C-alpha cells in the first residue's frame, strides 16, 4: 500500500513537472514571437534611389572597393614604417636593479 502511494506521488510530481515545462515552453514561445514582432517593425523604411545613386553605392560598398581601400591603407602603413627606419632613433640600454624581498635585522644602540 505504501509503495502504491509513493508511486502515485512520484507520477503526480512528474506530471506537475511536465505541466510546468509545457507552461515554460508556451511562455518562451510567446516571448520569442513578441521579440520577433518588435524586430519586424524596426526595419528601415523604403528609400527611393536613382540609378546613379545605386551605382555609386555599389561602387563604394562592393568587395573589390573594400579590398582596394584595405590594400591602400596597408601600403600606406608599410610606407610609413619604411620612412620611420630612416629617421633618427633613440635607444636606451640599462641594467635593471635586482629586487630582493628579504629582511635584515638591524641592532640599534639605545
N, CA, C and O atoms as a printed pandas DataFrame, in Angstrom:
     atom_number atom_name residue_name chain_id  residue_number  x_coord  y_coord  z_coord
0              1         N          UNK        A               1    0.811   -1.191    0.000
1              2        CA          UNK        A               1    0.000    0.000    0.000
2              3         C          UNK        A               1    0.862    1.267    0.000
3              4         O          UNK        A               1    0.583    2.239   -0.702
4              5         N          UNK        A               2    1.897    1.216    0.798
5              6        CA          UNK        A               2    2.787    2.367    0.872
6              7         C          UNK        A               2    3.527    2.550   -0.459
7              8         O          UNK        A               2    3.738    3.683   -0.891
8              9         N          UNK        A               3    3.918    1.467   -1.103
9             10        CA          UNK        A               3    4.590    1.527   -2.395
10            11         C          UNK        A               3    3.682    2.174   -3.441
11            12         O          UNK        A               3    4.146    2.948   -4.278
12            13         N          UNK        A               4    2.393    1.854   -3.390
13            14        CA          UNK        A               4    1.438    2.430   -4.341
14            15         C          UNK        A               4    1.328    3.939   -4.114
15            16         O          UNK        A               4    1.264    4.708   -5.073
16            17         N          UNK        A               5    1.305    4.366   -2.842
17            18        CA          UNK        A               5    1.248    5.781   -2.523
18            19         C          UNK        A               5    2.506    6.512   -3.015
19            20         O          UNK        A               5    2.417    7.612   -3.561
20            21         N          UNK        A               6    3.670    5.896   -2.818
21            22        CA          UNK        A               6    4.937    6.505   -3.255
22            23         C          UNK        A               6    4.947    6.643   -4.778
23            24         O          UNK        A               6    5.332    7.679   -5.320
24            25         N          UNK        A               7    4.511    5.562   -5.465
25            26        CA          UNK        A               7    4.486    5.605   -6.921
26            27         C          UNK        A               7    3.486    6.638   -7.433
27            28         O          UNK        A               7    3.764    7.356   -8.393
28            29         N          UNK        A               8    2.321    6.710   -6.787
29            30        CA          UNK        A               8    1.328    7.696   -7.236
30            31         C          UNK        A               8    1.837    9.113   -6.983
31            32         O          UNK        A               8    1.604   10.003   -7.801
32            33         N          UNK        A               9    2.534    9.339   -5.855
33            34        CA          UNK        A               9    3.126   10.657   -5.582
34            35         C          UNK        A               9    4.198   10.982   -6.626
35            36         O          UNK        A               9    4.296   12.113   -7.100
36            37         N          UNK        A              10    4.994    9.979   -6.971
37            38        CA          UNK        A              10    6.048   10.183   -7.954
38            39         C          UNK        A              10    5.452   10.554   -9.315
39            40         O          UNK        A              10    5.934   11.475   -9.974
40            41         N          UNK        A              11    4.414    9.843   -9.729
41            42        CA          UNK        A              11    3.783   10.155  -11.012
42            43         C          UNK        A              11    3.093   11.512  -10.970
43            44         O          UNK        A              11    3.088   12.237  -11.965
44            45         N          UNK        A              12    2.522   11.852   -9.847
45            46        CA          UNK        A              12    1.875   13.161   -9.718
46            47         C          UNK        A              12    2.916   14.269   -9.832
47            48         O          UNK        A              12    2.684   15.286  -10.486
48            49         N          UNK        A              13    4.080   14.061   -9.180
49            50        CA          UNK        A              13    5.142   15.062   -9.270
50            51         C          UNK        A              13    5.673   15.159  -10.692
51            52         O          UNK        A              13    5.923   16.256  -11.191
52            53         N          UNK        A              14    5.844   14.015  -11.344
53            54        CA          UNK        A              14    6.355   14.055  -12.711
54            55         C          UNK        A              14    5.343   14.716  -13.643
55            56         O          UNK        A              14    5.734   15.420  -14.575
56            57         N          UNK        A              15    4.043   14.499  -13.405
57            58        CA          UNK        A              15    3.018   15.183  -14.202
58            59         C          UNK        A              15    3.073   16.689  -13.973
59            60         O          UNK        A              15    2.916   17.472  -14.910
60            61         N          UNK        A              16    3.298   17.095  -12.714
61            62        CA          UNK        A              16    3.424   18.521  -12.407
62            63         C          UNK        A              16    4.638   19.120  -13.124
63            64         O          UNK        A              16    4.579   20.238  -13.638
64            65         N          UNK        A              17    5.717   18.375  -13.150
65            66        CA          UNK        A              17    6.923   18.860  -13.829
66            67         C          UNK        A              17    6.660   18.989  -15.330
67            68         O          UNK        A              17    7.075   19.964  -15.957
68            69         N          UNK        A              18    5.977   18.014  -15.894
69            70        CA          UNK        A              18    5.670   18.067  -17.323
70            71         C          UNK        A              18    4.787   19.272  -17.632
71            72         O          UNK        A              18    4.989   19.948  -18.641
72            73         N          UNK        A              19    3.818   19.540  -16.776
73            74        CA          UNK        A              19    2.935   20.693  -16.976
74            75         C          UNK        A              19    3.731   21.987  -16.857
75            76         O          UNK        A              19    3.527   22.917  -17.637
76            77         N          UNK        A              20    4.645   22.050  -15.875
77            78        CA          UNK        A              20    5.475   23.243  -15.712
78            79         C          UNK        A              20    6.356   23.463  -16.937
79            80         O          UNK        A              20    6.518   24.599  -17.383
80            81         N          UNK        A              21    6.926   22.397  -17.483
81            82        CA          UNK        A              21    7.770   22.520  -18.673
82            83         C          UNK        A              21    6.945   22.981  -19.863
83            84         O          UNK        A              21    7.403   23.814  -20.645
84            85         N          UNK        A              22    5.732   22.450  -20.012
85            86        CA          UNK        A              22    4.872   22.882  -21.112
86            87         C          UNK        A              22    4.518   24.358  -20.968
87            88         O          UNK        A              22    4.507   25.095  -21.954
88            89         N          UNK        A              23    4.227   24.793  -19.734
89            90        CA          UNK        A              23    3.920   26.207  -19.498
90            91         C          UNK        A              23    5.125   27.079  -19.826
91            92         O          UNK        A              23    4.984   28.154  -20.409
92            93         N          UNK        A              24    6.307   26.610  -19.446
93            94        CA          UNK        A              24    7.519   27.361  -19.721
94            95         C          UNK        A              24    7.761   27.457  -21.218
95            96         O          UNK        A              24    8.160   28.510  -21.717
96            97         N          UNK        A              25    7.524   26.368  -21.936
97            98        CA          UNK        A              25    7.688   26.393  -23.393
98            99         C          UNK        A              25    6.724   27.383  -24.026
99           100         O          UNK        A              25    7.093   28.117  -24.942
100          101         N          UNK        A              26    5.481   27.402  -23.535
101          102        CA          UNK        A              26    4.492   28.345  -24.078
102          103         C          UNK        A              26    4.913   29.778  -23.811
103          104         O          UNK        A              26    4.790   30.635  -24.686
104          105         N          UNK        A              27    5.410   30.046  -22.604
105          106        CA          UNK        A              27    5.841   31.394  -22.260
106          107         C          UNK        A              27    7.031   31.817  -23.119
107          108         O          UNK        A              27    7.093   32.959  -23.575
108          109         N          UNK        A              28    7.969   30.905  -23.339
109          110        CA          UNK        A              28    9.119   31.222  -24.174
110          111         C          UNK        A              28    8.699   31.478  -25.618
111          112         O          UNK        A              28    9.224   32.376  -26.276
112          113         N          UNK        A              29    7.761   30.693  -26.099
113          114        CA          UNK        A              29    7.267   30.878  -27.467
114          115         C          UNK        A              29    6.613   32.246  -27.619
115          116         O          UNK        A              29    6.847   32.942  -28.608
116          117         N          UNK        A              30    5.804   32.629  -26.654
117          118        CA          UNK        A              30    5.154   33.938  -26.697
118          119         C          UNK        A              30    6.206   35.046  -26.643
119          120         O          UNK        A              30    6.107   36.031  -27.375
120          121         N          UNK        A              31    7.201   34.891  -25.791
121          122        CA          UNK        A              31    8.262   35.888  -25.675
122          123         C          UNK        A              31    9.033   36.024  -26.981
123          124         O          UNK        A              31    9.328   37.137  -27.416
124          125         N          UNK        A              32    9.358   34.904  -27.604
125          126        CA          UNK        A              32   10.077   34.946  -28.881
126          127         C          UNK        A              32    9.241   35.603  -29.979
127          128         O          UNK        A              32    9.759   36.377  -30.784
128          129         N          UNK        A              33    7.952   35.291  -30.004
129          130        CA          UNK        A              33    7.087   35.918  -31.002
130          131         C          UNK        A              33    6.992   37.423  -30.795
131          132         O          UNK        A              33    6.971   38.187  -31.760
132          133         N          UNK        A              34    6.933   37.849  -29.532
133          134        CA          UNK        A              34    6.873   39.278  -29.247
134          135         C          UNK        A              34    8.165   39.967  -29.679
135          136         O          UNK        A              34    8.127   41.037  -30.286
136          137         N          UNK        A              35    9.312   39.354  -29.364
137          138        CA          UNK        A              35   10.593   39.946  -29.760
138          139         C          UNK        A              35   10.707   39.999  -31.269
139          140         O          UNK        A              35   11.205   40.981  -31.820
140          141         N          UNK        A              36   10.255   38.963  -31.941
141          142        CA          UNK        A              36   10.320   38.923  -33.394
142          143         C          UNK        A              36    9.462   40.023  -34.005
143          144         O          UNK        A              36    9.851   40.636  -34.998
144          145         N          UNK        A              37    8.300   40.274  -33.417
145          146        CA          UNK        A              37    7.435   41.322  -33.960
146          147         C          UNK        A              37    8.071   42.692  -33.766
147          148         O          UNK        A              37    7.912   43.569  -34.615
148          149         N          UNK        A              38    8.787   42.889  -32.665
149          150        CA          UNK        A              38    9.479   44.166  -32.466
150          151         C          UNK        A              38   10.573   44.338  -33.507
151          152         O          UNK        A              38   10.791   45.443  -34.003
152          153         N          UNK        A              39   11.256   43.264  -33.837
153          154        CA          UNK        A              39   12.320   43.347  -34.834
154          155         C          UNK        A              39   11.759   43.638  -36.216
155          156         O          UNK        A              39   12.402   44.323  -37.012
156          157         N          UNK        A              40   10.584   43.134  -36.509
157          158        CA          UNK        A              40    9.996   43.383  -37.818
158          159         C          UNK        A              40    9.672   44.859  -38.013
159          160         O          UNK        A              40    9.809   45.385  -39.117
160          161         N          UNK        A              41    9.245   45.524  -36.953
161          162        CA          UNK        A              41    8.899   46.932  -37.064
162          163         C          UNK        A              41   10.131   47.827  -37.003
163          164         O          UNK        A              41   10.034   49.027  -37.257
164          165         N          UNK        A              42   11.288   47.261  -36.669
165          166        CA          UNK        A              42   12.500   48.061  -36.545
166          167         C          UNK        A              42   13.230   48.216  -37.875
167          168         O          UNK        A              42   14.286   48.847  -37.928
168          169         N          UNK        A              43   12.689   47.655  -38.940
169          170        CA          UNK        A              43   13.356   47.769  -40.233
170          171         C          UNK        A              43   13.201   49.178  -40.789
171          172         O          UNK        A              43   12.258   49.901  -40.467
172          173         N          UNK        A              44   14.167   49.542  -41.640
173          174        CA          UNK        A              44   14.145   50.875  -42.231
174          175         C          UNK        A              44   13.003   50.990  -43.240
175          176         O          UNK        A              44   12.522   49.999  -43.790
176          177         N          UNK        A              45   12.601   52.209  -43.454
177          178        CA          UNK        A              45   11.550   52.455  -44.428
178          179         C          UNK        A              45   12.144   52.409  -45.827
179          180         O          UNK        A              45   13.362   52.461  -45.998
180          181         N          UNK        A              46   11.291   52.314  -46.801
181          182        CA          UNK        A              46   11.736   52.286  -48.192
182          183         C          UNK        A              46   12.384   53.607  -48.560
183          184         O          UNK        A              46   11.948   54.678  -48.137
184          185         N          UNK        A              47   13.445   53.504  -49.365
185          186        CA          UNK        A              47   14.086   54.706  -49.880
186          187         C          UNK        A              47   14.097   54.630  -51.400
187          188         O          UNK        A              47   14.290   53.566  -51.988
188          189         N          UNK        A              48   13.893   55.747  -51.997
189          190        CA          UNK        A              48   13.921   55.825  -53.458
190          191         C          UNK        A              48   15.289   56.319  -53.884
191          192         O          UNK        A              48   15.743   57.374  -53.443
192          193         N          UNK        A              49   15.942   55.555  -54.741
193          194        CA          UNK        A              49   17.260   55.921  -55.228
194          195         C          UNK        A              49   17.238   55.996  -56.745
195          196         O          UNK        A              49   16.534   55.243  -57.419
196          197         N          UNK        A              50   18.019   56.914  -57.253
197          198        CA          UNK        A              50   18.148   56.988  -58.703
198          199         C          UNK        A              50   19.192   55.952  -59.152
199          200         O          UNK        A              50   19.893   55.367  -58.325
200          201         N          UNK        A              51   19.282   55.740  -60.436
201          202        CA          UNK        A              51   20.234   54.776  -60.975
202          203         C          UNK        A              51   21.664   55.201  -60.641
203          204         O          UNK        A              51   22.501   54.361  -60.313
204          205         N          UNK        A              52   21.943   56.494  -60.723
205          206        CA          UNK        A              52   23.288   56.993  -60.398
206          207         C          UNK        A              52   23.627   56.730  -58.936
207          208         O          UNK        A              52   24.751   56.333  -58.628
208          209         N          UNK        A              53   22.675   56.946  -58.030
209          210        CA          UNK        A              53   22.922   56.693  -56.605
210          211         C          UNK        A              53   23.168   55.219  -56.339
211          212         O          UNK        A              53   24.027   54.873  -55.528
212          213         N          UNK        A              54   22.436   54.353  -57.002
213          214        CA          UNK        A              54   22.623   52.914  -56.831
214          215         C          UNK        A              54   24.009   52.499  -57.312
215          216         O          UNK        A              54   24.689   51.704  -56.663
216          217         N          UNK        A              55   24.420   53.043  -58.453
217          218        CA          UNK        A              55   25.754   52.712  -58.981
218          219         C          UNK        A              55   26.834   53.218  -58.044
219          220         O          UNK        A              55   27.808   52.509  -57.790
220          221         N          UNK        A              56   26.683   54.444  -57.519
221          222        CA          UNK        A              56   27.670   54.989  -56.576
222          223         C          UNK        A              56   27.751   54.138  -55.309
223          224         O          UNK        A              56   28.842   53.852  -54.816
224          225         N          UNK        A              57   26.581   53.734  -54.781
225          226        CA          UNK        A              57   26.581   52.882  -53.585
226          227         C          UNK        A              57   27.258   51.545  -53.847
227          228         O          UNK        A              57   28.021   51.053  -53.016
228          229         N          UNK        A              58   26.974   50.965  -55.000
229          230        CA          UNK        A              58   27.567   49.666  -55.307
230          231         C          UNK        A              58   29.071   49.779  -55.501
231          232         O          UNK        A              58   29.811   48.860  -55.151
232          233         N          UNK        A              59   29.532   50.899  -56.059
233          234        CA          UNK        A              59   30.975   51.082  -56.226
234          235         C          UNK        A              59   31.678   51.277  -54.888
235          236         O          UNK        A              59   32.809   50.826  -54.708
236          237         N          UNK        A              60   31.010   51.952  -53.943
237          238        CA          UNK        A              60   31.617   52.186  -52.633
238          239         C          UNK        A              60   31.567   50.954  -51.734
239          240         O          UNK        A              60   32.472   50.736  -50.928
240          241         N          UNK        A              61   30.518   50.151  -51.866
241          242        CA          UNK        A              61   30.315   49.040  -50.943
242          243         C          UNK        A              61   30.656   47.674  -51.531
243          244         O          UNK        A              61   30.437   46.657  -50.873
244          245         N          UNK        A              62   31.177   47.626  -52.727
245          246        CA          UNK        A              62   31.483   46.333  -53.344
246          247         C          UNK        A              62   32.704   45.708  -52.669
247          248         O          UNK        A              62   33.516   46.428  -52.089
248          249         N          UNK        A              63   32.846   44.395  -52.732
249          250        CA          UNK        A              63   34.026   43.738  -52.144
250          251         C          UNK        A              63   35.331   44.226  -52.761
251          252         O          UNK        A              63   36.337   44.335  -52.059
252          253         N          UNK        A              64   35.333   44.520  -54.049
253          254        CA          UNK        A              64   36.552   44.996  -54.696
254          255         C          UNK        A              64   36.929   46.388  -54.187
255          256         O          UNK        A              64   38.113   46.685  -54.026
256          257         N          UNK        A              65   35.936   47.241  -53.934
257          258        CA          UNK        A              65   36.212   48.572  -53.404
258          259         C          UNK        A              65   36.781   48.470  -51.995
259          260         O          UNK        A              65   37.719   49.187  -51.644
260          261         N          UNK        A              66   36.211   47.578  -51.191
261          262        CA          UNK        A              66   36.721   47.396  -49.826
262          263         C          UNK        A              66   38.126   46.811  -49.850
263          264         O          UNK        A              66   38.967   47.182  -49.031
264          265         N          UNK        A              67   38.386   45.900  -50.784
265          266        CA          UNK        A              67   39.719   45.328  -50.931
266          267         C          UNK        A              67   40.721   46.405  -51.326
267          268         O          UNK        A              67   41.836   46.440  -50.804
268          269         N          UNK        A              68   40.332   47.279  -52.241
269          270        CA          UNK        A              68   41.218   48.359  -52.673
270          271         C          UNK        A              68   41.509   49.316  -51.523
271          272         O          UNK        A              68   42.650   49.747  -51.356
272          273         N          UNK        A              69   40.503   49.654  -50.733
273          274        CA          UNK        A              69   40.700   50.568  -49.594
274          275         C          UNK        A              69   41.617   49.937  -48.560
275          276         O          UNK        A              69   42.495   50.609  -48.018
276          277         N          UNK        A              70   41.423   48.649  -48.279
277          278        CA          UNK        A              70   42.269   47.956  -47.306
278          279         C          UNK        A              70   43.701   47.866  -47.818
279          280         O          UNK        A              70   44.649   48.061  -47.057
280          281         N          UNK        A              71   43.857   47.576  -49.094
281          282        CA          UNK        A              71   45.192   47.499  -49.691
282          283         C          UNK        A              71   45.877   48.861  -49.623
283          284         O          UNK        A              71   47.072   48.940  -49.338
284          285         N          UNK        A              72   45.130   49.930  -49.882
285          286        CA          UNK        A              72   45.696   51.277  -49.805
286          287         C          UNK        A              72   46.197   51.577  -48.394
287          288         O          UNK        A              72   47.306   52.081  -48.217
288          289         N          UNK        A              73   45.375   51.265  -47.394
289          290        CA          UNK        A              73   45.783   51.515  -46.005
290          291         C          UNK        A              73   47.002   50.685  -45.633
291          292         O          UNK        A              73   47.899   51.166  -44.940
292          293         N          UNK        A              74   47.033   49.436  -46.094
293          294        CA          UNK        A              74   48.164   48.559  -45.807
294          295         C          UNK        A              74   49.446   49.131  -46.414
295          296         O          UNK        A              74   50.480   49.186  -45.748
296          297         N          UNK        A              75   49.377   49.552  -47.670
297          298        CA          UNK        A              75   50.549   50.128  -48.349
298          299         C          UNK        A              75   50.984   51.429  -47.674
299          300         O          UNK        A              75   52.179   51.712  -47.577
300          301         N          UNK        A              76   50.016   52.219  -47.210
301          302        CA          UNK        A              76   50.333   53.467  -46.513
302          303         C          UNK        A              76   51.173   53.193  -45.269
303          304         O          UNK        A              76   52.180   53.861  -45.034
304          305         N          UNK        A              77   50.752   52.200  -44.469
305          306        CA          UNK        A              77   51.490   51.925  -43.239
306          307         C          UNK        A              77   52.831   51.247  -43.524
307          308         O          UNK        A              77   53.772   51.410  -42.747
308          309         N          UNK        A              78   52.936   50.505  -44.601
309          310        CA          UNK        A              78   54.238   49.952  -44.995
310          311         C          UNK        A              78   55.186   51.101  -45.351
311          312         O          UNK        A              78   56.354   51.086  -44.964
312          313         N          UNK        A              79   54.685   52.091  -46.086
313          314        CA          UNK        A              79   55.498   53.244  -46.447
314          315         C          UNK        A              79   55.900   54.041  -45.210
315          316         O          UNK        A              79   57.049   54.466  -45.092
316          317         N          UNK        A              80   54.958   54.244  -44.289
317          318        CA          UNK        A              80   55.283   54.986  -43.055
318          319         C          UNK        A              80   56.369   54.268  -42.253
319          320         O          UNK        A              80   57.252   54.911  -41.685
320          321         N          UNK        A              81   56.300   52.930  -42.208
321          322        CA          UNK        A              81   57.319   52.156  -41.496
322          323         C          UNK        A              81   58.668   52.291  -42.195
323          324         O          UNK        A              81   59.704   52.423  -41.543
324          325         N          UNK        A              82   58.647   52.256  -43.518
325          326        CA          UNK        A              82   59.875   52.417  -44.295
326          327         C          UNK        A              82   60.513   53.772  -44.009
327          328         O          UNK        A              82   61.721   53.853  -43.785
328          329         N          UNK        A              83   59.706   54.840  -44.016
329          330        CA          UNK        A              83   60.226   56.182  -43.741
330          331         C          UNK        A              83   60.727   56.316  -42.310
331          332         O          UNK        A              83   61.696   57.033  -42.059
332          333         N          UNK        A              84   60.082   55.637  -41.372
333          334        CA          UNK        A              84   60.475   55.740  -39.968
334          335         C          UNK        A              84   61.841   55.110  -39.736
335          336         O          UNK        A              84   62.552   55.502  -38.811
336          337         N          UNK        A              85   62.216   54.138  -40.565
337          338        CA          UNK        A              85   63.523   53.497  -40.398
338          339         C          UNK        A              85   64.665   54.460  -40.686
339          340         O          UNK        A              85   65.780   54.242  -40.213
340          341         N          UNK        A              86   64.417   55.518  -41.448
341          342        CA          UNK        A              86   65.465   56.465  -41.805
342          343         C          UNK        A              86   65.449   57.723  -40.943
343          344         O          UNK        A              86   66.254   58.628  -41.166
344          345         N          UNK        A              87   64.580   57.795  -39.998
345          346        CA          UNK        A              87   64.543   58.939  -39.094
346          347         C          UNK        A              87   65.448   58.651  -37.893
347          348         O          UNK        A              87   65.741   57.492  -37.599
348          349         N          UNK        A              88   65.887   59.702  -37.202
349          350        CA          UNK        A              88   66.718   59.467  -36.013
350          351         C          UNK        A              88   65.959   58.647  -34.966
351          352         O          UNK        A              88   64.753   58.798  -34.772
352          353         N          UNK        A              89   66.711   57.788  -34.312
353          354        CA          UNK        A              89   66.100   56.923  -33.309
354          355         C          UNK        A              89   66.822   57.089  -31.986
355          356         O          UNK        A              89   68.011   57.407  -31.959
356          357         N          UNK        A              90   66.142   56.884  -30.938
357          358        CA          UNK        A              90   66.705   56.949  -29.597
358          359         C          UNK        A              90   66.614   55.558  -28.990
359          360         O          UNK        A              90   65.534   54.979  -28.873
360          361         N          UNK        A              91   67.758   55.045  -28.611
361          362        CA          UNK        A              91   67.787   53.715  -27.987
362          363         C          UNK        A              91   68.374   53.845  -26.599
363          364         O          UNK        A              91   69.412   54.481  -26.418
364          365         N          UNK        A              92   67.736   53.263  -25.643
365          366        CA          UNK        A              92   68.197   53.299  -24.266
366          367         C          UNK        A              92   68.544   51.884  -23.819
367          368         O          UNK        A              92   67.752   50.955  -23.973
368          369         N          UNK        A              93   69.729   51.744  -23.269
369          370        CA          UNK        A              93   70.150   50.468  -22.693
370          371         C          UNK        A              93   70.345   50.670  -21.206
371          372         O          UNK        A              93   70.916   51.674  -20.781
372          373         N          UNK        A              94   69.886   49.742  -20.428
373          374        CA          UNK        A              94   70.036   49.860  -18.985
374          375         C          UNK        A              94   70.052   48.481  -18.369
375          376         O          UNK        A              94   69.522   47.515  -18.916
376          377         N          UNK        A              95   70.684   48.427  -17.204
377          378        CA          UNK        A              95   70.643   47.207  -16.422
378          379         C          UNK        A              95   69.711   47.474  -15.240
379          380         O          UNK        A              95   69.951   48.378  -14.439
380          381         N          UNK        A              96   68.688   46.710  -15.145
381          382        CA          UNK        A              96   67.712   46.926  -14.080
382          383         C          UNK        A              96   68.242   46.353  -12.774
383          384         O          UNK        A              96   68.846   45.280  -12.758
384          385         N          UNK        A              97   68.016   47.067  -11.685
385          386        CA          UNK        A              97   68.480   46.533  -10.398
386          387         C          UNK        A              97   67.662   45.307  -10.004
387          388         O          UNK        A              97   66.502   45.144  -10.382
388          389         N          UNK        A              98   68.316   44.465   -9.236
389          390        CA          UNK        A              98   67.620   43.264   -8.774
390          391         C          UNK        A              98   66.790   43.608   -7.548
391          392         O          UNK        A              98   67.184   44.431   -6.722
392          393         N          UNK        A              99   65.681   42.989   -7.449
393          394        CA          UNK        A              99   64.791   43.210   -6.321
394          395         C          UNK        A              99   64.802   41.965   -5.450
395          396         O          UNK        A              99   64.482   40.869   -5.909
396          397         N          UNK        A             100   65.173   42.145   -4.192
397          398        CA          UNK        A             100   65.137   41.012   -3.265
398          399         C          UNK        A             100   64.169   41.345   -2.152
399          400         O          UNK        A             100   64.154   42.464   -1.639
400          401         N          UNK        A             101   63.395   40.406   -1.796
401          402        CA          UNK        A             101   62.411   40.607   -0.732
402          403         C          UNK        A             101   62.872   39.881    0.529
403          404         O          UNK        A             101   62.253   38.913    0.971
404          405         N          UNK        A             102   63.946   40.361    1.083
405          406        CA          UNK        A             102   64.431   39.764    2.321
406          407         C          UNK        A             102   64.554   40.869    3.368
407          408         O          UNK        A             102   64.724   42.043    3.040
408          409         N          UNK        A             103   64.468   40.480    4.585
409          410        CA          UNK        A             103   64.534   41.423    5.693
410          411         C          UNK        A             103   65.790   41.136    6.501
411          412         O          UNK        A             103   66.157   39.982    6.722
412          413         N          UNK        A             104   66.446   42.216    6.940
413          414        CA          UNK        A             104   67.622   42.065    7.786
414          415         C          UNK        A             104   67.376   42.816    9.085
415          416         O          UNK        A             104   66.914   43.957    9.088
416          417         N          UNK        A             105   67.689   42.160   10.168
417          418        CA          UNK        A             105   67.551   42.799   11.473
418          419         C          UNK        A             105   68.730   43.764   11.684
419          420         O          UNK        A             105   69.883   43.417   11.428
420          421         N          UNK        A             106   68.423   44.948   12.143
421          422        CA          UNK        A             106   69.450   45.937   12.423
422          423         C          UNK        A             106   69.411   46.220   13.927
423          424         O          UNK        A             106   68.387   46.615   14.483
424          425         N          UNK        A             107   70.561   46.003   14.561
425          426        CA          UNK        A             107   70.632   46.244   16.011
426          427         C          UNK        A             107   70.891   47.720   16.251
427          428         O          UNK        A             107   71.812   48.295   15.672
428          429         N          UNK        A             108   70.082   48.335   17.103
429          430        CA          UNK        A             108   70.220   49.750   17.400
430          431         C          UNK        A             108   70.722   49.914   18.829
431          432         O          UNK        A             108   70.269   49.220   19.739
432          433         N          UNK        A             109   71.662   50.838   19.020
433          434        CA          UNK        A             109   72.197   51.114   20.363
434          435         C          UNK        A             109   71.272   52.112   21.047
435          436         O          UNK        A             109   71.096   53.238   20.583
436          437         N          UNK        A             110   70.701   51.689   22.127
437          438        CA          UNK        A             110   69.784   52.557   22.850
438          439         C          UNK        A             110   70.411   53.074   24.096
439          440         O          UNK        A             110   69.780   53.827   24.838
